[in-house]
Amino acid sequence: TFNLPPSIFKRQYENQIFGVLMTIYELKPKFQNLLRPLVRRLYGAGVSANQVTITACVISVLLGGLLIKFAEISTLFFLLPVWMFLRMALNAIDGMLAREFNQKSPLGGYLNEATDVISDAALYLPFAFVAPFDWGVIVLVIFLSFMSEFLGVLGQVHGCGRRYDGPMGKSDRAFIFGLIGTVYALSGRLPEWFSGVLYAAIFLLALTCANRVRMGLKSGE
């Protein structure tokens, strides 16, 4: 049989990943429309945006702790993509409750930003215990994720509005780590070249940080 070199598969796989990333944010309005009936029911039941925000963070921290403790049990990582999707849904729900049902508050703003970075750290950290990754690359991803959100918030401080510029926003990171978790759960191990996926993510995170500063400055002119 004719076999293509592994490098070709690697390039094709990475191209598919980045192609999907370009479309994730564009799906957000449709996703919100699907969630709107549920949001109305939650509001009618007395659920607040802040309760949803805190619940999502608590579950993220508990799941991260579980995966750290049992990182060698690869099948547990099936929980990660499932939760990443549900977390995005909860993040959309708390925002819709706040905007559409007059639940915006200063406390909600603090909770929204703080719980996002806490949840990200909790969900990315288990991969420091999964080969071929190590502490250095995971800590760098966590740091740059924090910086990208921090720089996005600084847009508000300087009167430019919250910046969500890409190419590696929260939804994109959720897709990347959900995908890696799925591969690990299915195969029981990760190919050595998978570390390149995170190095690509690091580059895109650095670019995201730069874009949020650049666009914030530009919109403030």
C-alpha positions in Angstrom: 0.0 0.0 0.0 1.0 3.6 -0.6 1.7 5.5 2.6 1.9 9.3 2.9 4.6 10.7 5.1 3.5 11.5 8.7 4.4 15.2 8.1 1.7 15.4 5.4 -0.9 14.1 7.8 0.3 16.5 10.4 -0.1 19.5 8.0 -3.5 18.4 6.9 -4.7 17.9 10.5 -3.4 21.3 11.5 -5.0 23.0 8.5 -8.4 21.4 9.4 -8.0 22.6 13.0 -7.3 26.2 12.0 -10.1 26.1 9.4 -12.6 25.2 12.1 -11.3 27.9 14.4 -12.1 30.5 11.9 -15.8 29.6 11.9 -16.4 29.1 15.7 -17.0 32.7 16.5 -19.3 33.1 13.5 -21.6 30.5 15.0 -22.2 32.4 18.2 -25.4 34.2 17.2 -27.0 31.0 16.0 -25.9 29.2 19.2 -27.5 32.0 21.3 -30.8 31.7 19.3 -31.0 28.0 20.1 -30.4 28.7 23.8 -32.9 31.6 24.1 -36.0 29.4 25.1 -33.9 27.7 27.8 -32.7 31.2 29.0 -36.3 32.3 29.3 -37.2 29.3 31.4 -34.2 29.8 33.7 -35.2 33.4 34.2 -38.8 32.3 35.0 -37.4 29.8 37.6 -35.5 32.6 39.3 -32.0 31.6 38.2 -29.6 34.6 38.0 -26.7 35.2 35.7 -24.3 35.2 38.6 -25.5 31.8 39.8 -24.8 30.4 36.3 -21.3 32.0 36.3 -20.3 30.6 39.6 -21.8 27.2 38.9 -19.7 26.9 35.7 -16.6 27.8 37.5 -17.1 25.4 40.4 -17.7 22.5 38.0 -14.6 23.4 35.9 -12.4 23.4 39.0 -13.9 20.1 40.2 -13.4 18.5 36.8 -9.8 19.9 36.5 -9.0 18.4 39.9 -10.5 15.0 38.9 -8.4 14.9 35.7 -5.2 15.9 37.5 -5.7 13.2 40.1 -6.5 10.5 37.5 -4.6 11.8 34.5 -3.4 8.3 33.6 -7.0 7.2 33.1 -7.4 8.5 29.5 -11.1 7.6 29.2 -11.9 10.2 31.8 -10.8 12.9 29.4 -14.0 12.2 27.4 -15.6 14.5 30.0 -13.5 17.4 28.8 -15.0 18.1 25.4 -18.4 17.5 26.8 -17.9 20.0 29.6 -16.1 22.5 27.2 -19.3 22.5 25.1 -21.6 22.8 28.2 -19.4 25.5 29.7 -19.6 27.6 26.4 -23.4 27.2 26.6 -23.5 28.3 30.3 -21.2 31.3 29.4 -23.7 32.3 26.7 -26.6 31.8 29.1 -25.2 34.0 31.8 -24.5 36.7 29.3 -28.0 36.5 27.8 -29.6 36.6 31.3 -27.5 39.7 32.1 -28.2 41.6 28.9 -31.8 40.5 28.1 -33.2 40.4 31.6 -31.6 43.4 33.2 -29.3 41.4 35.4 -26.1 43.3 34.6 -24.2 44.4 37.7 -20.6 45.4 38.8 -20.3 42.1 40.7 -21.4 40.2 37.6 -18.6 41.9 35.6 -16.0 40.9 38.2 -17.3 37.3 38.4 -17.4 36.9 34.7 -13.8 37.8 34.1 -12.4 36.2 37.2 -14.2 32.8 36.8 -13.2 32.6 33.2 -9.4 32.6 33.9 -9.9 30.4 36.9 -11.8 27.8 34.9 -9.3 28.0 32.0 -6.4 27.3 34.3 -8.3 24.4 36.0 -9.2 22.7 32.7 -5.8 23.2 31.0 -3.6 22.1 33.9 -4.4 18.4 33.7 -2.5 18.2 30.4 0.7 19.0 32.3 0.4 15.4 33.5 -0.1 14.0 29.9 2.8 13.2 27.6 4.1 14.7 25.4 3.2 17.9 27.2 5.1 19.3 30.1 4.6 22.0 32.8 6.4 24.6 30.8 4.2 24.6 27.7 0.9 24.3 29.8 1.9 27.1 32.1 2.7 29.3 29.1 -0.7 28.6 27.6 -2.4 29.4 30.9 -0.4 32.6 31.2 -1.1 33.8 27.7 -4.7 32.9 28.0 -4.9 35.0 31.2 -3.0 37.9 29.4 -5.3 37.8 26.4 -8.4 38.2 28.7 -6.7 40.8 30.8 -5.8 42.9 27.8 -9.3 42.5 26.5 -10.6 43.9 29.7 -8.2 46.8 29.6 -10.0 48.0 26.5 -12.9 48.9 28.8 -10.6 50.7 31.2 -9.4 52.9 28.4 -12.8 53.5 27.0 -12.5 51.3 24.0 -14.9 48.6 25.0 -14.2 44.9 25.9 -11.9 43.5 23.2 -12.7 40.0 21.8 -10.2 40.1 18.9 -8.7 36.7 17.8 -7.4 34.5 16.5 -7.3 32.5 19.7 -10.3 33.5 21.9 -12.0 31.5 24.6 -14.1 29.4 22.3 -11.1 28.6 20.1 -9.1 27.4 23.2 -12.0 25.3 24.3 -12.1 23.6 20.9 -8.3 22.9 20.9 -8.3 21.4 24.4 -11.5 19.5 23.8 -10.0 18.0 20.7 -6.8 17.0 22.4 -8.8 15.5 25.3 -10.9 13.5 22.8 -7.8 12.1 21.0 -6.2 11.2 24.3 -9.4 9.5 25.5 -9.8 7.5 22.3 -6.2 6.4 21.9 -4.8 6.3 25.4 -1.8 8.4 24.4 -1.0 11.4 22.3 1.4 11.4 19.3 4.7 13.2 20.0 4.0 15.8 17.3 0.9 16.9 19.2 3.1 19.2 21.2 3.3 21.2 18.0 -0.5 21.9 18.3 0.1 23.7 21.6 3.1 25.6 20.3 0.9 26.8 17.4 -1.7 27.8 20.0 0.9 29.7 22.0 1.8 31.6 18.8 -1.8 32.4 18.2 -2.4 33.5 21.8 0.6 35.9 21.5 -0.9 37.2 18.3 -4.3 37.6 20.1 -2.7 39.6 22.9 -1.1 41.9 20.3 -4.3 42.2 18.3 -6.3 43.2 21.4 -3.9 45.9 22.3 -3.6 47.1 18.6 -7.4 47.2 18.0 -8.0 48.8 21.4 -5.6 51.6 20.6 -7.0 52.0 17.1 -10.7 52.2 18.3 -9.6 54.7 21.0 -8.1 57.2 18.5 
